């Protein structure tokens, strides 16, 4: 493959790259990224990358469906067998609601621990370690508030129902999603639910894309959770 003046050709001998090769590759990739941005600005290419952001109306449908799910549930008239195991129903609901309210990647949501949940006045503080490289770093806390206008999407109610159905989570003091391989399990269940609701092109990252990634979430208005 060839990028501008940089070329990479297969060789029978293993060659170790030096700093100059990495600089050339970085320059080539930056140029490609800039060209792509120019095409998007000119209206000649689509700027959509990955999963689409989930509209608020569809998010509410997902929240309501996950809270009402059972092992043999029906969602808006469509049979939903296997969408969620009985003990995973409340977990899927919490996973969806917190993913939207915290505007976070699914791996950060499933890493939330019960000992990093605390109340400050009338808001719930959720501690999350967003660092991929330094897992021992101090947790950063984000605040979420109740949603009395649409209880199906209320993070406080979602956690309350989840802990009421799984009291061992609180007594054991572990992660809020104690099932094995929680990220893969919940992503698979959510994908099945999207298919059941006929929502195409969406995934768990759609919750994070509802707004800009660099939004200062500490000062998020409560209305964003509605």
Secondary structure as UniProt FT lines:
FT   STRAND          2..3
FT   TURN            4..5
FT   STRAND          6..7
FT   HELIX           19..41
FT   TURN            42..43
FT   HELIX           56..68
FT   TURN            71..72
FT   STRAND          74..75
FT   TURN            76..77
FT   STRAND          78..79
FT   TURN            81..82
FT   HELIX           86..88
FT   HELIX           89..102
FT   HELIX           106..110
FT   HELIX           114..116
FT   STRAND          117..120
FT   TURN            121..122
FT   STRAND          123..128
FT   TURN            135..136
FT   STRAND          140..144
FT   TURN            148..149
FT   HELIX           151..153
FT   HELIX           155..165
FT   HELIX           168..172
FT   TURN            180..181
FT   HELIX           182..196
FT   TURN            197..198
FT   TURN            200..201
FT   HELIX           205..208
FT   TURN            209..210
FT   TURN            213..214
FT   HELIX           217..219
FT   HELIX           222..225
//
